[in-house]
Amino acid sequence: MSLNNQVIKRYNPENIAKPVGHYSHVTKIDRNAEQYVFSGQVGVDQNGTIPADFNEQVTNTMANIVAILSSQELTPDHVIKINIWATEEIDWEHFYAIWNNVFGASPPSMTIAYVKGLGLPELKIELDVWAAG
């Protein structure tokens, strides 16, 4: 684990199967840490445009996560859990290229669900982010 903060520890216990993706099975938060719950982040760009392309939405969503964390003086190392909601199949090669760039070798816990729709019909992916610092 190579986190840059002292309030979060991530583990993959040896007595269960290794993660099937790039995430940690266990994320432990120091009892004195402040917790942050962010609204779901979507693929809208800085101009308020939602691109039609799924991978562009993924790229924008991850950039929006980094930006909202920064607004609270947090970094991706502070993320403890992400729930991913997608309306179409995720291009894992594209997704993990960005995910690994943002979260590095010690990614947060993750849940993924495919859903029929999100809050607006043009949205194809939304990520709920929980952090501690």
MODELLER restraints for C-alpha pairs under 7 A, 6 or more apart:
rsr = mdl.restraints
at = mdl.atoms
rsr.add(forms.Gaussian(group=physical.xy_distance, feature=features.Distance(at['CA:1:A'], at['CA:10:A']), mean=6.94, stdev=0.5))
rsr.add(forms.Gaussian(group=physical.xy_distance, feature=features.Distance(at['CA:1:A'], at['CA:106:A']), mean=5.79, stdev=0.5))
rsr.add(forms.Gaussian(group=physical.xy_distance, feature=features.Distance(at['CA:2:A'], at['CA:106:A']), mean=6.62, stdev=0.5))
rsr.add(forms.Gaussian(group=physical.xy_distance, feature=features.Distance(at['CA:3:A'], at['CA:77:A']), mean=5.78, stdev=0.5))
rsr.add(forms.Gaussian(group=physical.xy_distance, feature=features.Distance(at['CA:4:A'], at['CA:77:A']), mean=6.36, stdev=0.5))
rsr.add(forms.Gaussian(group=physical.xy_distance, feature=features.Distance(at['CA:5:A'], at['CA:77:A']), mean=6.97, stdev=0.5))
rsr.add(forms.Gaussian(group=physical.xy_distance, feature=features.Distance(at['CA:7:A'], at['CA:29:A']), mean=5.67, stdev=0.5))
rsr.add(forms.Gaussian(group=physical.xy_distance, feature=features.Distance(at['CA:7:A'], at['CA:30:A']), mean=4.80, stdev=0.5))
rsr.add(forms.Gaussian(group=physical.xy_distance, feature=features.Distance(at['CA:7:A'], at['CA:33:A']), mean=6.22, stdev=0.5))
rsr.add(forms.Gaussian(group=physical.xy_distance, feature=features.Distance(at['CA:7:A'], at['CA:133:A']), mean=6.35, stdev=0.5))
rsr.add(forms.Gaussian(group=physical.xy_distance, feature=features.Distance(at['CA:8:A'], at['CA:27:A']), mean=6.80, stdev=0.5))
rsr.add(forms.Gaussian(group=physical.xy_distance, feature=features.Distance(at['CA:8:A'], at['CA:28:A']), mean=5.65, stdev=0.5))
rsr.add(forms.Gaussian(group=physical.xy_distance, feature=features.Distance(at['CA:8:A'], at['CA:29:A']), mean=4.82, stdev=0.5))
rsr.add(forms.Gaussian(group=physical.xy_distance, feature=features.Distance(at['CA:8:A'], at['CA:30:A']), mean=6.34, stdev=0.5))
rsr.add(forms.Gaussian(group=physical.xy_distance, feature=features.Distance(at['CA:9:A'], at['CA:27:A']), mean=5.73, stdev=0.5))
rsr.add(forms.Gaussian(group=physical.xy_distance, feature=features.Distance(at['CA:9:A'], at['CA:28:A']), mean=5.08, stdev=0.5))
rsr.add(forms.Gaussian(group=physical.xy_distance, feature=features.Distance(at['CA:9:A'], at['CA:29:A']), mean=6.66, stdev=0.5))
rsr.add(forms.Gaussian(group=physical.xy_distance, feature=features.Distance(at['CA:10:A'], at['CA:24:A']), mean=6.15, stdev=0.5))
rsr.add(forms.Gaussian(group=physical.xy_distance, feature=features.Distance(at['CA:10:A'], at['CA:26:A']), mean=5.59, stdev=0.5))
rsr.add(forms.Gaussian(group=physical.xy_distance, feature=features.Distance(at['CA:10:A'], at['CA:27:A']), mean=4.44, stdev=0.5))
rsr.add(forms.Gaussian(group=physical.xy_distance, feature=features.Distance(at['CA:10:A'], at['CA:28:A']), mean=6.23, stdev=0.5))
rsr.add(forms.Gaussian(group=physical.xy_distance, feature=features.Distance(at['CA:11:A'], at['CA:24:A']), mean=5.92, stdev=0.5))
rsr.add(forms.Gaussian(group=physical.xy_distance, feature=features.Distance(at['CA:11:A'], at['CA:25:A']), mean=6.24, stdev=0.5))
rsr.add(forms.Gaussian(group=physical.xy_distance, feature=features.Distance(at['CA:11:A'], at['CA:26:A']), mean=4.98, stdev=0.5))
rsr.add(forms.Gaussian(group=physical.xy_distance, feature=features.Distance(at['CA:11:A'], at['CA:27:A']), mean=6.40, stdev=0.5))
rsr.add(forms.Gaussian(group=physical.xy_distance, feature=features.Distance(at['CA:12:A'], at['CA:18:A']), mean=6.82, stdev=0.5))
rsr.add(forms.Gaussian(group=physical.xy_distance, feature=features.Distance(at['CA:12:A'], at['CA:24:A']), mean=5.79, stdev=0.5))
rsr.add(forms.Gaussian(group=physical.xy_distance, feature=features.Distance(at['CA:12:A'], at['CA:25:A']), mean=5.21, stdev=0.5))
rsr.add(forms.Gaussian(group=physical.xy_distance, feature=features.Distance(at['CA:12:A'], at['CA:26:A']), mean=6.21, stdev=0.5))
rsr.add(forms.Gaussian(group=physical.xy_distance, feature=features.Distance(at['CA:19:A'], at['CA:25:A']), mean=6.74, stdev=0.5))
rsr.add(forms.Gaussian(group=physical.xy_distance, feature=features.Distance(at['CA:22:A'], at['CA:107:A']), mean=6.57, stdev=0.5))
rsr.add(forms.Gaussian(group=physical.xy_distance, feature=features.Distance(at['CA:23:A'], at['CA:107:A']), mean=4.98, stdev=0.5))
rsr.add(forms.Gaussian(group=physical.xy_distance, feature=features.Distance(at['CA:23:A'], at['CA:108:A']), mean=5.52, stdev=0.5))
rsr.add(forms.Gaussian(group=physical.xy_distance, feature=features.Distance(at['CA:23:A'], at['CA:109:A']), mean=5.23, stdev=0.5))
rsr.add(forms.Gaussian(group=physical.xy_distance, feature=features.Distance(at['CA:23:A'], at['CA:110:A']), mean=5.92, stdev=0.5))
rsr.add(forms.Gaussian(group=physical.xy_distance, feature=features.Distance(at['CA:24:A'], at['CA:107:A']), mean=6.04, stdev=0.5))
rsr.add(forms.Gaussian(group=physical.xy_distance, feature=features.Distance(at['CA:24:A'], at['CA:108:A']), mean=5.52, stdev=0.5))
rsr.add(forms.Gaussian(group=physical.xy_distance, feature=features.Distance(at['CA:24:A'], at['CA:109:A']), mean=4.75, stdev=0.5))
rsr.add(forms.Gaussian(group=physical.xy_distance, feature=features.Distance(at['CA:25:A'], at['CA:109:A']), mean=5.83, stdev=0.5))
rsr.add(forms.Gaussian(group=physical.xy_distance, feature=features.Distance(at['CA:26:A'], at['CA:109:A']), mean=6.53, stdev=0.5))
rsr.add(forms.Gaussian(group=physical.xy_distance, feature=features.Distance(at['CA:27:A'], at['CA:80:A']), mean=6.06, stdev=0.5))
rsr.add(forms.Gaussian(group=physical.xy_distance, feature=features.Distance(at['CA:27:A'], at['CA:108:A']), mean=6.86, stdev=0.5))
rsr.add(forms.Gaussian(group=physical.xy_distance, feature=features.Distance(at['CA:27:A'], at['CA:109:A']), mean=6.38, stdev=0.5))
rsr.add(forms.Gaussian(group=physical.xy_distance, feature=features.Distance(at['CA:33:A'], at['CA:132:A']), mean=5.95, stdev=0.5))
rsr.add(forms.Gaussian(group=physical.xy_distance, feature=features.Distance(at['CA:33:A'], at['CA:133:A']), mean=5.33, stdev=0.5))
rsr.add(forms.Gaussian(group=physical.xy_distance, feature=features.Distance(at['CA:34:A'], at['CA:132:A']), mean=5.44, stdev=0.5))
rsr.add(forms.Gaussian(group=physical.xy_distance, feature=features.Distance(at['CA:34:A'], at['CA:133:A']), mean=5.39, stdev=0.5))
rsr.add(forms.Gaussian(group=physical.xy_distance, feature=features.Distance(at['CA:35:A'], at['CA:131:A']), mean=5.81, stdev=0.5))
rsr.add(forms.Gaussian(group=physical.xy_distance, feature=features.Distance(at['CA:35:A'], at['CA:132:A']), mean=4.33, stdev=0.5))
rsr.add(forms.Gaussian(group=physical.xy_distance, feature=features.Distance(at['CA:35:A'], at['CA:133:A']), mean=6.63, stdev=0.5))
rsr.add(forms.Gaussian(group=physical.xy_distance, feature=features.Distance(at['CA:36:A'], at['CA:130:A']), mean=5.74, stdev=0.5))
rsr.add(forms.Gaussian(group=physical.xy_distance, feature=features.Distance(at['CA:36:A'], at['CA:131:A']), mean=4.97, stdev=0.5))
rsr.add(forms.Gaussian(group=physical.xy_distance, feature=features.Distance(at['CA:36:A'], at['CA:132:A']), mean=5.80, stdev=0.5))
rsr.add(forms.Gaussian(group=physical.xy_distance, feature=features.Distance(at['CA:37:A'], at['CA:129:A']), mean=6.34, stdev=0.5))
rsr.add(forms.Gaussian(group=physical.xy_distance, feature=features.Distance(at['CA:37:A'], at['CA:130:A']), mean=4.74, stdev=0.5))
rsr.add(forms.Gaussian(group=physical.xy_distance, feature=features.Distance(at['CA:37:A'], at['CA:131:A']), mean=6.53, stdev=0.5))
rsr.add(forms.Gaussian(group=physical.xy_distance, feature=features.Distance(at['CA:38:A'], at['CA:128:A']), mean=6.62, stdev=0.5))
rsr.add(forms.Gaussian(group=physical.xy_distance, feature=features.Distance(at['CA:38:A'], at['CA:129:A']), mean=5.51, stdev=0.5))
rsr.add(forms.Gaussian(group=physical.xy_distance, feature=features.Distance(at['CA:38:A'], at['CA:130:A']), mean=6.31, stdev=0.5))
rsr.add(forms.Gaussian(group=physical.xy_distance, feature=features.Distance(at['CA:39:A'], at['CA:128:A']), mean=6.28, stdev=0.5))
rsr.add(forms.Gaussian(group=physical.xy_distance, feature=features.Distance(at['CA:40:A'], at['CA:126:A']), mean=5.79, stdev=0.5))
rsr.add(forms.Gaussian(group=physical.xy_distance, feature=features.Distance(at['CA:40:A'], at['CA:127:A']), mean=5.17, stdev=0.5))
rsr.add(forms.Gaussian(group=physical.xy_distance, feature=features.Distance(at['CA:40:A'], at['CA:128:A']), mean=4.32, stdev=0.5))
rsr.add(forms.Gaussian(group=physical.xy_distance, feature=features.Distance(at['CA:40:A'], at['CA:129:A']), mean=6.82, stdev=0.5))
rsr.add(forms.Gaussian(group=physical.xy_distance, feature=features.Distance(at['CA:41:A'], at['CA:61:A']), mean=5.86, stdev=0.5))
rsr.add(forms.Gaussian(group=physical.xy_distance, feature=features.Distance(at['CA:41:A'], at['CA:64:A']), mean=6.60, stdev=0.5))
rsr.add(forms.Gaussian(group=physical.xy_distance, feature=features.Distance(at['CA:41:A'], at['CA:65:A']), mean=6.49, stdev=0.5))
rsr.add(forms.Gaussian(group=physical.xy_distance, feature=features.Distance(at['CA:41:A'], at['CA:126:A']), mean=5.48, stdev=0.5))
rsr.add(forms.Gaussian(group=physical.xy_distance, feature=features.Distance(at['CA:41:A'], at['CA:127:A']), mean=5.19, stdev=0.5))
rsr.add(forms.Gaussian(group=physical.xy_distance, feature=features.Distance(at['CA:41:A'], at['CA:128:A']), mean=6.36, stdev=0.5))
rsr.add(forms.Gaussian(group=physical.xy_distance, feature=features.Distance(at['CA:42:A'], at['CA:61:A']), mean=4.89, stdev=0.5))
rsr.add(forms.Gaussian(group=physical.xy_distance, feature=features.Distance(at['CA:42:A'], at['CA:125:A']), mean=6.25, stdev=0.5))
rsr.add(forms.Gaussian(group=physical.xy_distance, feature=features.Distance(at['CA:42:A'], at['CA:126:A']), mean=4.73, stdev=0.5))
rsr.add(forms.Gaussian(group=physical.xy_distance, feature=features.Distance(at['CA:42:A'], at['CA:127:A']), mean=6.67, stdev=0.5))
rsr.add(forms.Gaussian(group=physical.xy_distance, feature=features.Distance(at['CA:43:A'], at['CA:50:A']), mean=6.03, stdev=0.5))
rsr.add(forms.Gaussian(group=physical.xy_distance, feature=features.Distance(at['CA:43:A'], at['CA:57:A']), mean=3.89, stdev=0.5))
rsr.add(forms.Gaussian(group=physical.xy_distance, feature=features.Distance(at['CA:43:A'], at['CA:58:A']), mean=6.06, stdev=0.5))
rsr.add(forms.Gaussian(group=physical.xy_distance, feature=features.Distance(at['CA:43:A'], at['CA:60:A']), mean=4.65, stdev=0.5))
rsr.add(forms.Gaussian(group=physical.xy_distance, feature=features.Distance(at['CA:43:A'], at['CA:61:A']), mean=4.34, stdev=0.5))
rsr.add(forms.Gaussian(group=physical.xy_distance, feature=features.Distance(at['CA:44:A'], at['CA:50:A']), mean=4.44, stdev=0.5))
rsr.add(forms.Gaussian(group=physical.xy_distance, feature=features.Distance(at['CA:44:A'], at['CA:57:A']), mean=6.87, stdev=0.5))
rsr.add(forms.Gaussian(group=physical.xy_distance, feature=features.Distance(at['CA:44:A'], at['CA:60:A']), mean=6.27, stdev=0.5))
rsr.add(forms.Gaussian(group=physical.xy_distance, feature=features.Distance(at['CA:45:A'], at['CA:60:A']), mean=5.89, stdev=0.5))
rsr.add(forms.Gaussian(group=physical.xy_distance, feature=features.Distance(at['CA:51:A'], at['CA:57:A']), mean=6.24, stdev=0.5))
rsr.add(forms.Gaussian(group=physical.xy_distance, feature=features.Distance(at['CA:52:A'], at['CA:122:A']), mean=6.98, stdev=0.5))
rsr.add(forms.Gaussian(group=physical.xy_distance, feature=features.Distance(at['CA:54:A'], at['CA:124:A']), mean=6.26, stdev=0.5))
rsr.add(forms.Gaussian(group=physical.xy_distance, feature=features.Distance(at['CA:55:A'], at['CA:94:A']), mean=6.97, stdev=0.5))
rsr.add(forms.Gaussian(group=physical.xy_distance, feature=features.Distance(at['CA:57:A'], at['CA:125:A']), mean=6.90, stdev=0.5))
rsr.add(forms.Gaussian(group=physical.xy_distance, feature=features.Distance(at['CA:58:A'], at['CA:95:A']), mean=6.79, stdev=0.5))
rsr.add(forms.Gaussian(group=physical.xy_distance, feature=features.Distance(at['CA:58:A'], at['CA:125:A']), mean=6.85, stdev=0.5))
rsr.add(forms.Gaussian(group=physical.xy_distance, feature=features.Distance(at['CA:66:A'], at['CA:75:A']), mean=6.93, stdev=0.5))
rsr.add(forms.Gaussian(group=physical.xy_distance, feature=features.Distance(at['CA:66:A'], at['CA:76:A']), mean=6.65, stdev=0.5))
rsr.add(forms.Gaussian(group=physical.xy_distance, feature=features.Distance(at['CA:69:A'], at['CA:75:A']), mean=5.76, stdev=0.5))
rsr.add(forms.Gaussian(group=physical.xy_distance, feature=features.Distance(at['CA:76:A'], at['CA:102:A']), mean=6.53, stdev=0.5))
rsr.add(forms.Gaussian(group=physical.xy_distance, feature=features.Distance(at['CA:76:A'], at['CA:103:A']), mean=5.89, stdev=0.5))
rsr.add(forms.Gaussian(group=physical.xy_distance, feature=features.Distance(at['CA:77:A'], at['CA:103:A']), mean=6.77, stdev=0.5))
rsr.add(forms.Gaussian(group=physical.xy_distance, feature=features.Distance(at['CA:78:A'], at['CA:131:A']), mean=5.23, stdev=0.5))
rsr.add(forms.Gaussian(group=physical.xy_distance, feature=features.Distance(at['CA:78:A'], at['CA:132:A']), mean=5.39, stdev=0.5))
rsr.add(forms.Gaussian(group=physical.xy_distance, feature=features.Distance(at['CA:78:A'], at['CA:133:A']), mean=5.99, stdev=0.5))
rsr.add(forms.Gaussian(group=physical.xy_distance, feature=features.Distance(at['CA:79:A'], at['CA:108:A']), mean=6.12, stdev=0.5))
rsr.add(forms.Gaussian(group=physical.xy_distance, feature=features.Distance(at['CA:79:A'], at['CA:129:A']), mean=6.92, stdev=0.5))
rsr.add(forms.Gaussian(group=physical.xy_distance, feature=features.Distance(at['CA:79:A'], at['CA:130:A']), mean=5.80, stdev=0.5))
rsr.add(forms.Gaussian(group=physical.xy_distance, feature=features.Distance(at['CA:79:A'], at['CA:131:A']), mean=4.06, stdev=0.5))
rsr.add(forms.Gaussian(group=physical.xy_distance, feature=features.Distance(at['CA:79:A'], at['CA:132:A']), mean=6.49, stdev=0.5))
rsr.add(forms.Gaussian(group=physical.xy_distance, feature=features.Distance(at['CA:80:A'], at['CA:108:A']), mean=5.14, stdev=0.5))
rsr.add(forms.Gaussian(group=physical.xy_distance, feature=features.Distance(at['CA:80:A'], at['CA:109:A']), mean=6.20, stdev=0.5))
rsr.add(forms.Gaussian(group=physical.xy_distance, feature=features.Distance(at['CA:80:A'], at['CA:130:A']), mean=5.62, stdev=0.5))
rsr.add(forms.Gaussian(group=physical.xy_distance, feature=features.Distance(at['CA:80:A'], at['CA:131:A']), mean=5.01, stdev=0.5))
rsr.add(forms.Gaussian(group=physical.xy_distance, feature=features.Distance(at['CA:80:A'], at['CA:132:A']), mean=6.73, stdev=0.5))
rsr.add(forms.Gaussian(group=physical.xy_distance, feature=features.Distance(at['CA:81:A'], at['CA:108:A']), mean=5.43, stdev=0.5))
rsr.add(forms.Gaussian(group=physical.xy_distance, feature=features.Distance(at['CA:81:A'], at['CA:109:A']), mean=4.69, stdev=0.5))
rsr.add(forms.Gaussian(group=physical.xy_distance, feature=features.Distance(at['CA:81:A'], at['CA:110:A']), mean=5.68, stdev=0.5))
rsr.add(forms.Gaussian(group=physical.xy_distance, feature=features.Distance(at['CA:81:A'], at['CA:129:A']), mean=6.05, stdev=0.5))
rsr.add(forms.Gaussian(group=physical.xy_distance, feature=features.Distance(at['CA:81:A'], at['CA:130:A']), mean=5.16, stdev=0.5))
rsr.add(forms.Gaussian(group=physical.xy_distance, feature=features.Distance(at['CA:81:A'], at['CA:131:A']), mean=6.96, stdev=0.5))
rsr.add(forms.Gaussian(group=physical.xy_distance, feature=features.Distance(at['CA:82:A'], at['CA:109:A']), mean=6.37, stdev=0.5))
rsr.add(forms.Gaussian(group=physical.xy_distance, feature=features.Distance(at['CA:82:A'], at['CA:110:A']), mean=4.90, stdev=0.5))
rsr.add(forms.Gaussian(group=physical.xy_distance, feature=features.Distance(at['CA:82:A'], at['CA:111:A']), mean=6.51, stdev=0.5))
rsr.add(forms.Gaussian(group=physical.xy_distance, feature=features.Distance(at['CA:82:A'], at['CA:127:A']), mean=6.33, stdev=0.5))
rsr.add(forms.Gaussian(group=physical.xy_distance, feature=features.Distance(at['CA:82:A'], at['CA:128:A']), mean=5.39, stdev=0.5))
rsr.add(forms.Gaussian(group=physical.xy_distance, feature=features.Distance(at['CA:82:A'], at['CA:129:A']), mean=4.76, stdev=0.5))
rsr.add(forms.Gaussian(group=physical.xy_distance, feature=features.Distance(at['CA:82:A'], at['CA:130:A']), mean=6.38, stdev=0.5))
rsr.add(forms.Gaussian(group=physical.xy_distance, feature=features.Distance(at['CA:83:A'], at['CA:110:A']), mean=5.72, stdev=0.5))
rsr.add(forms.Gaussian(group=physical.xy_distance, feature=features.Distance(at['CA:83:A'], at['CA:111:A']), mean=4.75, stdev=0.5))
rsr.add(forms.Gaussian(group=physical.xy_distance, feature=features.Distance(at['CA:83:A'], at['CA:112:A']), mean=5.94, stdev=0.5))
rsr.add(forms.Gaussian(group=physical.xy_distance, feature=features.Distance(at['CA:83:A'], at['CA:127:A']), mean=5.55, stdev=0.5))
rsr.add(forms.Gaussian(group=physical.xy_distance, feature=features.Distance(at['CA:83:A'], at['CA:128:A']), mean=4.98, stdev=0.5))
rsr.add(forms.Gaussian(group=physical.xy_distance, feature=features.Distance(at['CA:83:A'], at['CA:129:A']), mean=6.82, stdev=0.5))
rsr.add(forms.Gaussian(group=physical.xy_distance, feature=features.Distance(at['CA:84:A'], at['CA:111:A']), mean=6.03, stdev=0.5))
rsr.add(forms.Gaussian(group=physical.xy_distance, feature=features.Distance(at['CA:84:A'], at['CA:112:A']), mean=4.64, stdev=0.5))
rsr.add(forms.Gaussian(group=physical.xy_distance, feature=features.Distance(at['CA:84:A'], at['CA:113:A']), mean=6.20, stdev=0.5))
rsr.add(forms.Gaussian(group=physical.xy_distance, feature=features.Distance(at['CA:84:A'], at['CA:126:A']), mean=6.01, stdev=0.5))
rsr.add(forms.Gaussian(group=physical.xy_distance, feature=features.Distance(at['CA:84:A'], at['CA:127:A']), mean=4.66, stdev=0.5))
rsr.add(forms.Gaussian(group=physical.xy_distance, feature=features.Distance(at['CA:84:A'], at['CA:128:A']), mean=6.59, stdev=0.5))
rsr.add(forms.Gaussian(group=physical.xy_distance, feature=features.Distance(at['CA:85:A'], at['CA:112:A']), mean=6.13, stdev=0.5))
rsr.add(forms.Gaussian(group=physical.xy_distance, feature=features.Distance(at['CA:85:A'], at['CA:113:A']), mean=5.13, stdev=0.5))
rsr.add(forms.Gaussian(group=physical.xy_distance, feature=features.Distance(at['CA:85:A'], at['CA:114:A']), mean=5.81, stdev=0.5))
rsr.add(forms.Gaussian(group=physical.xy_distance, feature=features.Distance(at['CA:85:A'], at['CA:115:A']), mean=6.46, stdev=0.5))
rsr.add(forms.Gaussian(group=physical.xy_distance, feature=features.Distance(at['CA:85:A'], at['CA:125:A']), mean=5.59, stdev=0.5))
rsr.add(forms.Gaussian(group=physical.xy_distance, feature=features.Distance(at['CA:85:A'], at['CA:126:A']), mean=5.19, stdev=0.5))
rsr.add(forms.Gaussian(group=physical.xy_distance, feature=features.Distance(at['CA:85:A'], at['CA:127:A']), mean=6.26, stdev=0.5))
rsr.add(forms.Gaussian(group=physical.xy_distance, feature=features.Distance(at['CA:86:A'], at['CA:113:A']), mean=6.48, stdev=0.5))
rsr.add(forms.Gaussian(group=physical.xy_distance, feature=features.Distance(at['CA:86:A'], at['CA:114:A']), mean=4.90, stdev=0.5))
rsr.add(forms.Gaussian(group=physical.xy_distance, feature=features.Distance(at['CA:86:A'], at['CA:115:A']), mean=5.96, stdev=0.5))
rsr.add(forms.Gaussian(group=physical.xy_distance, feature=features.Distance(at['CA:86:A'], at['CA:124:A']), mean=5.59, stdev=0.5))
rsr.add(forms.Gaussian(group=physical.xy_distance, feature=features.Distance(at['CA:86:A'], at['CA:125:A']), mean=4.33, stdev=0.5))
rsr.add(forms.Gaussian(group=physical.xy_distance, feature=features.Distance(at['CA:86:A'], at['CA:126:A']), mean=6.53, stdev=0.5))
rsr.add(forms.Gaussian(group=physical.xy_distance, feature=features.Distance(at['CA:87:A'], at['CA:114:A']), mean=5.59, stdev=0.5))
rsr.add(forms.Gaussian(group=physical.xy_distance, feature=features.Distance(at['CA:87:A'], at['CA:115:A']), mean=5.14, stdev=0.5))
rsr.add(forms.Gaussian(group=physical.xy_distance, feature=features.Distance(at['CA:87:A'], at['CA:116:A']), mean=5.67, stdev=0.5))
rsr.add(forms.Gaussian(group=physical.xy_distance, feature=features.Distance(at['CA:87:A'], at['CA:117:A']), mean=5.82, stdev=0.5))
rsr.add(forms.Gaussian(group=physical.xy_distance, feature=features.Distance(at['CA:87:A'], at['CA:124:A']), mean=5.06, stdev=0.5))
rsr.add(forms.Gaussian(group=physical.xy_distance, feature=features.Distance(at['CA:87:A'], at['CA:125:A']), mean=6.41, stdev=0.5))
rsr.add(forms.Gaussian(group=physical.xy_distance, feature=features.Distance(at['CA:88:A'], at['CA:114:A']), mean=6.85, stdev=0.5))
rsr.add(forms.Gaussian(group=physical.xy_distance, feature=features.Distance(at['CA:88:A'], at['CA:124:A']), mean=6.69, stdev=0.5))
